[in-house]
Amino acid sequence: MIQRDLEKRLLAHLTHRAEHPNVALLEGARQVGKTTLIESIRPKLDREILYLNLEENSRAVYELNSCRDFADFETYLATTHQFKGDGQRILCIDEAQESSALGGFVRFMKEKWQHTQVILTGSSMTRIFGPETRFPVGRVTRFLLQPFSFREFLRCGKQEELLACKDPPPFLHERLLKYVQSYLDVGGLPAVASAFFDQLNWRQLRRDLYLDYRSDFARIFSATEASLFDQCLRGVASNLGSPSKYAQMVRTTSALYRRVPDFLELLEAWKLIYKSDTRGTRPEQRGFAPKRYLYDPGLANDLRLTALPRIDILSSLDAAQRTPIGGIVENVLATELVALGQNLTGWKKGVNSSEVDFIYRMTMGDTIPIECKASLVTRPRDTGGLAEYAERHGSKLGVLVNLAMPGKLTTSTGLKVIHIPVYLIDRLAEIVEALCEDTSGFTDPLGLTTHDD
């Protein structure tokens, strides 16, 4: 059982002895390991868990949906499961979105139960709050579990110690990039990554999981509309790093074209797609098409390159071939920013002009521009968008994520830029926060070596 990075935060929430604790909403796409995470923390808790899986227990769904109010809900728990909201046990309801009534009880779980911790998990937690149920703002704490990050991928293969070196020498840098290549090929779905390291047929397993997602989609929509599942995911994957438009998924003349926004909204709710809005230099400046990313880099890579040969990040040097790599690298960074709780937002000066892939927002509101490149070396020209954004918005630091050795440089405009390889992006918040404490001397609090450019 691979320890997940989210475990520490979830454990801290569940073991904190506060009065009227917030309900924990553990969200994430199917097959990312939500149930496994719950099982892994069970022995580390100071109380027992009452665990209900609504996908496996249709009787429980029926009885929950027949509850008229919270009093009925408490009666159901007491008579059927001998559970009382007295803080003696933790209540965990898996696949909570299967109940149409449960969302209406969430606010009372916090307000009426003084010491009881509750975990609700599911692939689309927004579904439990129907159109007639207000989202319980201030009463829930949200946790998002994604496929393995690169660090978790290495942990799965018992290679995490490779990331212990803060300033890796060239041979270790190249070894890490080879694992990055494997991560981009395989992805982070736990079962798929485990199959890869066990030398099993991970490609077929990932295909089977993909078909399971498609079947879930078909249960909600008609067979004809279900074809949009493939079209939307492939449309997003084929345009990573570029503006995402409906016409890239369905022809404008198709009868299904008008349904694309609804389908994308559902896929975003299922945490299969992440949307990044692109903003201009002024708050009111809009009109730029958003970007979209897939939740798993391996699936994104597979869907993007279905009809093309595998692209190697170390040996494929042709510019046309490296463009798709840049999109996948950008996708990896997008998922990491989501894990950090950042709202995905890019910046663009204007049509056909300078842009920045992501804007990192600090705790106090300051912003740091981030640019992604697939290059194996850091080039000053790659920092043009960072410098443009910094000049207009007063940022004192920029970040360049690429495949080069970690280091730093100062642009011709005086902007200080830290450049880090994609395998270090799980330390992005640490790097940015540390450097922003004192950018005047551009110190290296994390031990990154300067590589002059």
Summary of the structure (lengths in Angstrom):
residues: 453
radius of gyration: 23.1
end to end distance: 43.0
largest distance: 71.6
contacts: 1439
relative contact order: 0.09
helix: 45%
strand: 15%
